Amino acid sequence: MLVLVLDSSTPAVTAALAEITDDVRLLASRRTVDARAHGELLSPQIAACLTESGAAAADLTAVVAGLGPGPFTGLRVGLVTAASVAHALGIPTYGVNSLDALGHAAGTDLAGTDLAGSDAATGRVLAATDARRREIYWAVYAADGRRLTDPAVGAPAAVAEALAGLGVTTAVGDGALRYAELLGVPVRPEPRYPDALPLARLAADRVRTAAPTEPLTPCYLRRPDAVAAAGRKPVLQ
């Protein structure tokens, strides 16, 4: 089964083609880090992945998309693209929380073997991405990649207080790297952004069983900066 994998929840614009059988492997992948060009980058990256793998859009059986959390505009680009491709081809969509991809990759390696001897294999992992406004999106994960806390958004200092008593021994993600001193937890350089392979792995069972399509509901965690006007302004004569 050939699956298109997309994520635009962070400055890293990601597109990939994954083959899902008993295992999951990537056939082609593209990632460009540019917080201002999600819309311009994603479609060409999809086309490049199809060309590299020698596949056609009609060969796709499902679309997997990162649901965030992430900033409003960038996240919408990936989800609208995923929904549009799936609608045009008549195939299902499956969503994966983007922080879960970081937590999954940090807790286990991508071949499914525990990272023996590492903090990620013996303790709990903080996955954090940059939420702008000097805040981070974050959640805590067990060594096997299971999420232990609900995704949340907050200032790094406040997150550091929330981590007390949770047994977190290491952190991953762009947000953790940016605010490592405030978080007070050792930070690993990778994974920095949600990767296509853990996204595909986390949706693999749904793909294999041809589960019903899912609405791609974005995880925003806070309201967008742009809001509708409260009322009509009077017109001066």
ChimeraX commands (.cxc) that place a marker at each C-alpha (Angstrom):
marker #1 position 0.00,0.00,0.00 radius 0.5
marker #1 position 1.41,3.32,-1.09 radius 0.5
marker #1 position 0.73,6.22,1.26 radius 0.5
marker #1 position 1.36,9.95,0.95 radius 0.5
marker #1 position 2.66,11.45,4.22 radius 0.5
marker #1 position 2.49,15.21,4.86 radius 0.5
marker #1 position 3.37,17.48,7.78 radius 0.5
marker #1 position 3.42,21.28,7.90 radius 0.5
marker #1 position 3.02,21.81,11.65 radius 0.5
marker #1 position 6.51,23.32,12.04 radius 0.5
marker #1 position 8.88,25.33,9.83 radius 0.5
marker #1 position 9.89,21.97,8.32 radius 0.5
marker #1 position 7.66,21.33,5.31 radius 0.5
marker #1 position 7.60,17.54,4.84 radius 0.5
marker #1 position 6.26,15.27,2.11 radius 0.5
marker #1 position 7.00,11.58,1.63 radius 0.5
marker #1 position 5.80,8.37,0.06 radius 0.5
marker #1 position 5.67,5.35,2.36 radius 0.5
marker #1 position 5.08,1.72,1.51 radius 0.5
marker #1 position 3.06,-0.02,4.21 radius 0.5
marker #1 position 3.01,-3.82,4.29 radius 0.5
marker #1 position 3.99,-5.86,7.33 radius 0.5
marker #1 position 6.65,-3.19,7.75 radius 0.5
marker #1 position 6.80,0.50,6.91 radius 0.5
marker #1 position 9.48,2.03,4.71 radius 0.5
marker #1 position 9.95,5.33,2.93 radius 0.5
marker #1 position 10.30,5.27,-0.84 radius 0.5
marker #1 position 10.96,9.01,-1.19 radius 0.5
marker #1 position 11.04,11.99,1.13 radius 0.5
marker #1 position 11.47,15.76,0.92 radius 0.5
marker #1 position 11.89,18.29,3.72 radius 0.5
marker #1 position 12.56,22.02,3.51 radius 0.5
marker #1 position 12.80,24.24,6.58 radius 0.5
marker #1 position 11.11,27.54,5.73 radius 0.5
marker #1 position 8.44,28.96,8.01 radius 0.5
marker #1 position 7.16,31.35,5.31 radius 0.5
marker #1 position 6.78,29.05,2.31 radius 0.5
marker #1 position 4.56,26.11,3.26 radius 0.5
marker #1 position 2.16,26.77,0.42 radius 0.5
marker #1 position 4.87,27.19,-2.19 radius 0.5
marker #1 position 6.87,24.12,-1.15 radius 0.5
marker #1 position 4.44,21.32,-0.41 radius 0.5
marker #1 position 2.98,20.56,-3.85 radius 0.5
marker #1 position 6.38,20.51,-5.63 radius 0.5
marker #1 position 7.70,18.22,-2.91 radius 0.5
marker #1 position 4.80,15.80,-3.47 radius 0.5
marker #1 position 5.50,15.80,-7.20 radius 0.5
marker #1 position 9.21,15.19,-6.58 radius 0.5
marker #1 position 8.45,12.21,-4.32 radius 0.5
marker #1 position 6.16,10.67,-6.93 radius 0.5
marker #1 position 8.78,11.13,-9.63 radius 0.5
marker #1 position 11.58,9.68,-7.51 radius 0.5
marker #1 position 9.57,6.60,-6.58 radius 0.5
marker #1 position 8.25,6.06,-10.10 radius 0.5
marker #1 position 4.68,6.15,-8.80 radius 0.5
marker #1 position 1.60,7.98,-10.02 radius 0.5
marker #1 position -0.96,9.76,-7.87 radius 0.5
marker #1 position -3.48,7.08,-8.85 radius 0.5
marker #1 position -1.29,4.51,-7.05 radius 0.5
marker #1 position -1.91,6.11,-3.66 radius 0.5
marker #1 position -4.16,4.22,-1.24 radius 0.5
marker #1 position -4.27,6.73,1.65 radius 0.5
marker #1 position -2.98,10.06,2.91 radius 0.5
marker #1 position -1.45,10.49,6.38 radius 0.5
marker #1 position -1.15,14.02,7.76 radius 0.5
marker #1 position 0.36,15.58,10.85 radius 0.5
marker #1 position -2.42,17.32,12.78 radius 0.5
marker #1 position -0.20,19.66,14.78 radius 0.5
marker #1 position -0.17,21.38,17.16 radius 0.5
marker #1 position 1.17,24.16,15.03 radius 0.5
marker #1 position 0.63,27.77,13.93 radius 0.5
marker #1 position -2.65,28.34,12.10 radius 0.5
marker #1 position -1.53,29.18,8.58 radius 0.5
marker #1 position 1.25,26.65,8.10 radius 0.5
marker #1 position -0.74,23.80,9.61 radius 0.5
marker #1 position -3.73,24.53,7.40 radius 0.5
marker #1 position -1.60,24.22,4.27 radius 0.5
marker #1 position -0.73,20.60,4.98 radius 0.5
marker #1 position -4.21,19.58,6.08 radius 0.5
marker #1 position -5.99,21.26,3.17 radius 0.5
marker #1 position -3.52,19.69,0.73 radius 0.5
marker #1 position -4.00,16.25,2.30 radius 0.5
marker #1 position -7.78,16.54,2.21 radius 0.5
marker #1 position -7.75,17.79,-1.38 radius 0.5
marker #1 position -5.54,14.96,-2.64 radius 0.5
marker #1 position -7.64,12.36,-0.83 radius 0.5
marker #1 position -10.90,13.82,-2.14 radius 0.5
marker #1 position -9.63,13.92,-5.72 radius 0.5
marker #1 position -8.45,10.30,-5.60 radius 0.5
marker #1 position -11.28,8.93,-3.48 radius 0.5
marker #1 position -8.93,7.58,-0.78 radius 0.5
marker #1 position -9.02,7.86,3.03 radius 0.5
marker #1 position -7.14,10.30,5.24 radius 0.5
marker #1 position -5.63,9.50,8.64 radius 0.5
marker #1 position -4.34,12.03,11.13 radius 0.5
marker #1 position -1.44,11.75,13.56 radius 0.5
marker #1 position -0.55,14.25,16.26 radius 0.5
marker #1 position 2.76,15.78,15.16 radius 0.5
marker #1 position 4.21,15.73,18.68 radius 0.5
marker #1 position 3.50,11.99,18.78 radius 0.5
marker #1 position 5.85,11.55,15.82 radius 0.5
marker #1 position 8.62,13.24,17.81 radius 0.5
marker #1 position 7.86,11.21,20.93 radius 0.5
marker #1 position 7.74,7.95,18.97 radius 0.5
marker #1 position 11.05,8.62,17.25 radius 0.5
marker #1 position 12.72,9.68,20.50 radius 0.5
marker #1 position 11.55,6.70,22.54 radius 0.5
marker #1 position 12.46,4.00,20.02 radius 0.5
marker #1 position 14.58,3.91,16.92 radius 0.5
marker #1 position 12.83,3.74,13.57 radius 0.5
marker #1 position 13.51,0.02,13.19 radius 0.5
marker #1 position 11.58,-0.64,16.38 radius 0.5
marker #1 position 14.60,-1.45,18.58 radius 0.5
marker #1 position 14.94,0.23,21.96 radius 0.5
marker #1 position 17.72,2.78,22.14 radius 0.5
marker #1 position 19.61,0.80,24.78 radius 0.5
marker #1 position 21.66,2.89,27.13 radius 0.5
marker #1 position 20.10,6.21,26.14 radius 0.5
marker #1 position 17.97,8.48,28.30 radius 0.5
marker #1 position 15.06,7.96,25.91 radius 0.5
marker #1 position 15.06,4.20,26.63 radius 0.5
marker #1 position 15.24,4.52,30.41 radius 0.5
marker #1 position 13.20,7.64,31.22 radius 0.5
marker #1 position 10.52,9.91,29.89 radius 0.5
marker #1 position 10.85,12.27,26.96 radius 0.5
marker #1 position 9.63,15.82,26.50 radius 0.5
marker #1 position 8.70,16.55,22.88 radius 0.5
marker #1 position 8.46,20.27,22.18 radius 0.5
marker #1 position 8.04,22.37,19.05 radius 0.5
marker #1 position 8.23,26.14,18.65 radius 0.5
marker #1 position 4.85,27.82,19.14 radius 0.5
marker #1 position 6.22,31.35,18.58 radius 0.5
marker #1 position 5.32,34.15,21.04 radius 0.5
marker #1 position 8.13,32.70,23.21 radius 0.5
marker #1 position 6.05,29.59,23.87 radius 0.5
marker #1 position 6.29,25.90,23.00 radius 0.5
marker #1 position 3.87,23.13,22.12 radius 0.5
marker #1 position 4.71,20.14,24.28 radius 0.5
marker #1 position 3.81,16.69,25.62 radius 0.5
marker #1 position 5.59,13.99,27.63 radius 0.5
marker #1 position 6.18,10.45,26.36 radius 0.5
marker #1 position 7.14,7.10,27.87 radius 0.5
marker #1 position 10.21,5.21,26.65 radius 0.5
marker #1 position 8.04,3.21,24.24 radius 0.5
marker #1 position 6.63,6.36,22.63 radius 0.5
marker #1 position 3.26,6.36,24.44 radius 0.5
marker #1 position 1.98,9.85,25.15 radius 0.5
marker #1 position 1.54,10.46,28.88 radius 0.5
marker #1 position 0.21,14.03,28.91 radius 0.5
marker #1 position -2.19,15.92,26.70 radius 0.5
marker #1 position -0.59,18.28,24.17 radius 0.5
marker #1 position -0.33,21.77,25.63 radius 0.5
marker #1 position 1.12,25.19,24.90 radius 0.5
marker #1 position 2.98,27.39,27.36 radius 0.5
marker #1 position 6.03,29.45,28.23 radius 0.5
marker #1 position 9.19,27.35,28.68 radius 0.5
marker #1 position 9.58,28.38,32.33 radius 0.5
marker #1 position 6.03,27.29,33.08 radius 0.5
marker #1 position 6.59,24.01,31.24 radius 0.5
marker #1 position 9.71,23.41,33.32 radius 0.5
marker #1 position 7.59,23.71,36.47 radius 0.5
marker #1 position 5.00,21.33,35.03 radius 0.5
marker #1 position 7.70,18.75,34.32 radius 0.5
marker #1 position 8.63,18.45,37.99 radius 0.5
marker #1 position 7.82,14.96,39.20 radius 0.5
marker #1 position 7.11,13.57,35.71 radius 0.5
marker #1 position 10.45,11.77,35.42 radius 0.5
marker #1 position 11.53,13.51,32.22 radius 0.5
marker #1 position 15.19,12.76,31.50 radius 0.5
marker #1 position 15.61,14.15,27.99 radius 0.5
marker #1 position 13.90,16.44,25.49 radius 0.5
marker #1 position 13.64,16.60,21.71 radius 0.5
marker #1 position 12.26,18.99,19.14 radius 0.5
marker #1 position 12.91,22.48,17.87 radius 0.5
marker #1 position 11.12,24.06,20.82 radius 0.5
marker #1 position 13.30,22.16,23.29 radius 0.5
marker #1 position 16.45,23.20,21.44 radius 0.5
marker #1 position 15.44,26.85,21.41 radius 0.5
marker #1 position 14.67,26.97,25.14 radius 0.5
marker #1 position 16.99,24.31,26.56 radius 0.5
marker #1 position 18.32,26.55,29.33 radius 0.5
marker #1 position 14.86,27.46,30.57 radius 0.5
marker #1 position 13.56,23.89,30.42 radius 0.5
marker #1 position 16.45,22.53,32.47 radius 0.5
marker #1 position 16.41,19.13,30.72 radius 0.5
marker #1 position 19.17,17.65,28.51 radius 0.5
marker #1 position 18.17,18.11,24.86 radius 0.5
marker #1 position 19.05,15.75,22.03 radius 0.5
marker #1 position 19.71,17.36,18.62 radius 0.5
marker #1 position 17.48,14.87,16.80 radius 0.5
marker #1 position 14.68,14.46,16.06 radius 0.5
marker #1 position 14.21,18.20,15.68 radius 0.5
marker #1 position 11.04,18.13,13.53 radius 0.5
marker #1 position 8.28,15.53,13.00 radius 0.5
marker #1 position 9.57,12.94,10.56 radius 0.5
marker #1 position 7.57,11.14,7.88 radius 0.5
marker #1 position 8.50,7.62,8.96 radius 0.5
marker #1 position 7.08,7.76,12.51 radius 0.5
marker #1 position 4.00,9.53,11.14 radius 0.5
marker #1 position 3.50,6.60,8.77 radius 0.5
marker #1 position 4.20,4.05,11.49 radius 0.5
marker #1 position 1.63,5.59,13.81 radius 0.5
marker #1 position -1.04,5.37,11.10 radius 0.5
marker #1 position 0.04,1.98,9.72 radius 0.5
marker #1 position -2.55,-0.18,11.47 radius 0.5
marker #1 position -5.36,2.02,10.17 radius 0.5
marker #1 position -3.96,1.84,6.66 radius 0.5
marker #1 position -3.56,-1.97,6.78 radius 0.5
marker #1 position -7.13,-2.52,7.97 radius 0.5
marker #1 position -8.59,0.07,5.57 radius 0.5
marker #1 position -10.14,1.93,8.50 radius 0.5
marker #1 position -12.78,4.55,7.66 radius 0.5
marker #1 position -11.46,7.90,6.59 radius 0.5
marker #1 position -10.94,10.41,9.39 radius 0.5
marker #1 position -11.60,14.15,9.39 radius 0.5
marker #1 position -8.29,15.99,9.56 radius 0.5
marker #1 position -9.07,18.17,12.56 radius 0.5
marker #1 position -6.17,20.53,13.29 radius 0.5
marker #1 position -4.77,20.76,16.80 radius 0.5
marker #1 position -4.31,24.50,17.34 radius 0.5
marker #1 position -4.32,24.79,21.19 radius 0.5
marker #1 position -4.89,28.52,20.91 radius 0.5
marker #1 position -6.86,30.97,18.81 radius 0.5
marker #1 position -5.37,32.40,15.57 radius 0.5
marker #1 position -3.97,35.93,15.61 radius 0.5
marker #1 position -6.47,37.10,12.99 radius 0.5
marker #1 position -10.04,37.42,14.27 radius 0.5
marker #1 position -13.25,38.68,12.71 radius 0.5
marker #1 position -14.29,42.24,13.45 radius 0.5
marker #1 position -16.64,42.54,16.42 radius 0.5
marker #1 position -19.09,44.72,14.53 radius 0.5
marker #1 position -19.59,47.12,11.68 radius 0.5
marker #1 position -17.89,50.47,11.82 radius 0.5
marker #1 position -20.08,53.52,11.25 radius 0.5
marker #1 position -19.65,55.33,7.94 radius 0.5
marker #1 position -18.87,59.01,8.30 radius 0.5
marker #1 position -20.73,61.30,5.91 radius 0.5
marker link #1:1,2 radius 0.2
marker link #1:2,3 radius 0.2
marker link #1:3,4 radius 0.2
marker link #1:4,5 radius 0.2
marker link #1:5,6 radius 0.2
marker link #1:6,7 radius 0.2
marker link #1:7,8 radius 0.2
marker link #1:8,9 radius 0.2
marker link #1:9,10 radius 0.2
marker link #1:10,11 radius 0.2
marker link #1:11,12 radius 0.2
marker link #1:12,13 radius 0.2
marker link #1:13,14 radius 0.2
marker link #1:14,15 radius 0.2
marker link #1:15,16 radius 0.2
marker link #1:16,17 radius 0.2
marker link #1:17,18 radius 0.2
marker link #1:18,19 radius 0.2
marker link #1:19,20 radius 0.2
marker link #1:20,21 radius 0.2
marker link #1:21,22 radius 0.2
marker link #1:22,23 radius 0.2
marker link #1:23,24 radius 0.2
marker link #1:24,25 radius 0.2
marker link #1:25,26 radius 0.2
marker link #1:26,27 radius 0.2
marker link #1:27,28 radius 0.2
marker link #1:28,29 radius 0.2
marker link #1:29,30 radius 0.2
marker link #1:30,31 radius 0.2
marker link #1:31,32 radius 0.2
marker link #1:32,33 radius 0.2
marker link #1:33,34 radius 0.2
marker link #1:34,35 radius 0.2
marker link #1:35,36 radius 0.2
marker link #1:36,37 radius 0.2
marker link #1:37,38 radius 0.2
marker link #1:38,39 radius 0.2
marker link #1:39,40 radius 0.2
marker link #1:40,41 radius 0.2
marker link #1:41,42 radius 0.2
marker link #1:42,43 radius 0.2
marker link #1:43,44 radius 0.2
marker link #1:44,45 radius 0.2
marker link #1:45,46 radius 0.2
marker link #1:46,47 radius 0.2
marker link #1:47,48 radius 0.2
marker link #1:48,49 radius 0.2
marker link #1:49,50 radius 0.2
marker link #1:50,51 radius 0.2
marker link #1:51,52 radius 0.2
marker link #1:52,53 radius 0.2
marker link #1:53,54 radius 0.2
marker link #1:54,55 radius 0.2
marker link #1:55,56 radius 0.2
marker link #1:56,57 radius 0.2
marker link #1:57,58 radius 0.2
marker link #1:58,59 radius 0.2
marker link #1:59,60 radius 0.2
marker link #1:60,61 radius 0.2
marker link #1:61,62 radius 0.2
marker link #1:62,63 radius 0.2
marker link #1:63,64 radius 0.2
marker link #1:64,65 radius 0.2
marker link #1:65,66 radius 0.2
marker link #1:66,67 radius 0.2
marker link #1:67,68 radius 0.2
marker link #1:68,69 radius 0.2
marker link #1:69,70 radius 0.2
marker link #1:70,71 radius 0.2
marker link #1:71,72 radius 0.2
marker link #1:72,73 radius 0.2
marker link #1:73,74 radius 0.2
marker link #1:74,75 radius 0.2
marker link #1:75,76 radius 0.2
marker link #1:76,77 radius 0.2
marker link #1:77,78 radius 0.2
marker link #1:78,79 radius 0.2
marker link #1:79,80 radius 0.2
marker link #1:80,81 radius 0.2
marker link #1:81,82 radius 0.2
marker link #1:82,83 radius 0.2
marker link #1:83,84 radius 0.2
marker link #1:84,85 radius 0.2
marker link #1:85,86 radius 0.2
marker link #1:86,87 radius 0.2
marker link #1:87,88 radius 0.2
marker link #1:88,89 radius 0.2
marker link #1:89,90 radius 0.2
marker link #1:90,91 radius 0.2
marker link #1:91,92 radius 0.2
marker link #1:92,93 radius 0.2
marker link #1:93,94 radius 0.2
marker link #1:94,95 radius 0.2
marker link #1:95,96 radius 0.2
marker link #1:96,97 radius 0.2
marker link #1:97,98 radius 0.2
marker link #1:98,99 radius 0.2
marker link #1:99,100 radius 0.2
marker link #1:100,101 radius 0.2
marker link #1:101,102 radius 0.2
marker link #1:102,103 radius 0.2
marker link #1:103,104 radius 0.2
marker link #1:104,105 radius 0.2
marker link #1:105,106 radius 0.2
marker link #1:106,107 radius 0.2
marker link #1:107,108 radius 0.2
marker link #1:108,109 radius 0.2
marker link #1:109,110 radius 0.2
marker link #1:110,111 radius 0.2
marker link #1:111,112 radius 0.2
marker link #1:112,113 radius 0.2
marker link #1:113,114 radius 0.2
marker link #1:114,115 radius 0.2
marker link #1:115,116 radius 0.2
marker link #1:116,117 radius 0.2
marker link #1:117,118 radius 0.2
marker link #1:118,119 radius 0.2
marker link #1:119,120 radius 0.2
marker link #1:120,121 radius 0.2
marker link #1:121,122 radius 0.2
marker link #1:122,123 radius 0.2
marker link #1:123,124 radius 0.2
marker link #1:124,125 radius 0.2
marker link #1:125,126 radius 0.2
marker link #1:126,127 radius 0.2
marker link #1:127,128 radius 0.2
marker link #1:128,129 radius 0.2
marker link #1:129,130 radius 0.2
marker link #1:130,131 radius 0.2
marker link #1:131,132 radius 0.2
marker link #1:132,133 radius 0.2
marker link #1:133,134 radius 0.2
marker link #1:134,135 radius 0.2
marker link #1:135,136 radius 0.2
marker link #1:136,137 radius 0.2
marker link #1:137,138 radius 0.2
marker link #1:138,139 radius 0.2
marker link #1:139,140 radius 0.2
marker link #1:140,141 radius 0.2
marker link #1:141,142 radius 0.2
marker link #1:142,143 radius 0.2
marker link #1:143,144 radius 0.2
marker link #1:144,145 radius 0.2
marker link #1:145,146 radius 0.2
marker link #1:146,147 radius 0.2
marker link #1:147,148 radius 0.2
marker link #1:148,149 radius 0.2
marker link #1:149,150 radius 0.2
marker link #1:150,151 radius 0.2
marker link #1:151,152 radius 0.2
marker link #1:152,153 radius 0.2
marker link #1:153,154 radius 0.2
marker link #1:154,155 radius 0.2
marker link #1:155,156 radius 0.2
marker link #1:156,157 radius 0.2
marker link #1:157,158 radius 0.2
marker link #1:158,159 radius 0.2
marker link #1:159,160 radius 0.2
marker link #1:160,161 radius 0.2
marker link #1:161,162 radius 0.2
marker link #1:162,163 radius 0.2
marker link #1:163,164 radius 0.2
marker link #1:164,165 radius 0.2
marker link #1:165,166 radius 0.2
marker link #1:166,167 radius 0.2
marker link #1:167,168 radius 0.2
marker link #1:168,169 radius 0.2
marker link #1:169,170 radius 0.2
marker link #1:170,171 radius 0.2
marker link #1:171,172 radius 0.2
marker link #1:172,173 radius 0.2
marker link #1:173,174 radius 0.2
marker link #1:174,175 radius 0.2
marker link #1:175,176 radius 0.2
marker link #1:176,177 radius 0.2
marker link #1:177,178 radius 0.2
marker link #1:178,179 radius 0.2
marker link #1:179,180 radius 0.2
marker link #1:180,181 radius 0.2
marker link #1:181,182 radius 0.2
marker link #1:182,183 radius 0.2
marker link #1:183,184 radius 0.2
marker link #1:184,185 radius 0.2
marker link #1:185,186 radius 0.2
marker link #1:186,187 radius 0.2
marker link #1:187,188 radius 0.2
marker link #1:188,189 radius 0.2
marker link #1:189,190 radius 0.2
marker link #1:190,191 radius 0.2
marker link #1:191,192 radius 0.2
marker link #1:192,193 radius 0.2
marker link #1:193,194 radius 0.2
marker link #1:194,195 radius 0.2
marker link #1:195,196 radius 0.2
marker link #1:196,197 radius 0.2
marker link #1:197,198 radius 0.2
marker link #1:198,199 radius 0.2
marker link #1:199,200 radius 0.2
marker link #1:200,201 radius 0.2
marker link #1:201,202 radius 0.2
marker link #1:202,203 radius 0.2
marker link #1:203,204 radius 0.2
marker link #1:204,205 radius 0.2
marker link #1:205,206 radius 0.2
marker link #1:206,207 radius 0.2
marker link #1:207,208 radius 0.2
marker link #1:208,209 radius 0.2
marker link #1:209,210 radius 0.2
marker link #1:210,211 radius 0.2
marker link #1:211,212 radius 0.2
marker link #1:212,213 radius 0.2
marker link #1:213,214 radius 0.2
marker link #1:214,215 radius 0.2
marker link #1:215,216 radius 0.2
marker link #1:216,217 radius 0.2
marker link #1:217,218 radius 0.2
marker link #1:218,219 radius 0.2
marker link #1:219,220 radius 0.2
marker link #1:220,221 radius 0.2
marker link #1:221,222 radius 0.2
marker link #1:222,223 radius 0.2
marker link #1:223,224 radius 0.2
marker link #1:224,225 radius 0.2
marker link #1:225,226 radius 0.2
marker link #1:226,227 radius 0.2
marker link #1:227,228 radius 0.2
marker link #1:228,229 radius 0.2
marker link #1:229,230 radius 0.2
marker link #1:230,231 radius 0.2
marker link #1:231,232 radius 0.2
marker link #1:232,233 radius 0.2
marker link #1:233,234 radius 0.2
marker link #1:234,235 radius 0.2
marker link #1:235,236 radius 0.2
marker link #1:236,237 radius 0.2
view
